[in-house]
């Protein structure tokens, strides 16, 4: 018998959805541990769709950081 804990929506959980480390950890867990695992008595399940969304979020984050870095390097003046 598996019990799952339902956590209500909190502002902290909203911040974790935009944190790139959250998406990185979910991908590592999926590929290293598997799609289903339990920790501290809680059952966690990851689907392929969630992993794809995490991968796309990481790609978007990397792209945005690249564009910001390129923009800053083009504005640098060396004296």
C-alpha positions in Angstrom: 0.0 0.0 0.0 1.4 3.4 -1.0 0.5 6.7 0.6 1.2 10.0 -1.1 1.3 13.3 0.7 -0.6 16.1 -0.9 1.1 19.4 -0.2 -1.0 22.5 -0.6 0.2 25.2 -3.1 2.6 27.5 -1.3 4.4 30.6 -2.6 7.7 28.7 -2.1 6.5 26.0 -4.4 5.8 28.6 -7.0 9.4 29.9 -6.8 10.7 26.4 -7.1 9.0 25.9 -10.4 11.1 28.6 -12.0 14.4 27.6 -10.2 16.6 25.9 -12.8 18.1 23.6 -10.1 14.7 22.1 -9.5 14.5 21.0 -13.1 18.1 19.8 -13.1 17.5 17.6 -10.0 14.3 16.2 -11.4 16.1 15.1 -14.5 19.0 13.6 -12.5 16.6 11.7 -10.3 14.7 10.3 -13.3 17.7 9.0 -15.1 19.8 7.9 -12.1 17.1 6.5 -9.7 14.2 5.8 -12.0 10.7 7.0 -12.6 9.4 5.8 -9.2 11.2 5.9 -5.9 10.4 6.6 -2.2 12.2 8.7 0.3 11.3 9.3 3.9 8.2 7.3 3.4 6.9 9.4 0.5 6.4 8.0 -3.0 7.7 10.1 -5.9 6.8 9.5 -9.5 8.2 11.2 -12.5 6.7 10.9 -16.0 8.5 11.4 -19.3 6.4 14.5 -19.8 7.6 16.1 -16.6 11.2 15.3 -17.6 10.7 16.8 -21.1 9.2 20.0 -19.5 12.2 20.2 -17.2 14.6 19.7 -20.1 12.9 22.5 -22.1 13.0 24.8 -19.1 16.7 24.2 -18.8 17.2 24.9 -22.5 15.2 28.1 -22.1 17.3 29.1 -19.1 20.6 28.4 -20.9 19.4 30.3 -24.0 18.4 33.3 -21.9 21.7 33.3 -20.0 23.6 33.0 -23.3 21.8 36.0 -24.8 22.4 38.1 -21.7 26.1 37.2 -21.7 26.4 38.0 -25.4 24.6 41.3 -24.9 27.0 42.3 -22.1 30.1 41.3 -24.0 29.1 43.4 -27.0 28.8 46.4 -24.8 32.2 46.1 -23.2 34.8 48.7 -24.1 38.5 47.9 -23.5 40.6 51.0 -22.8 
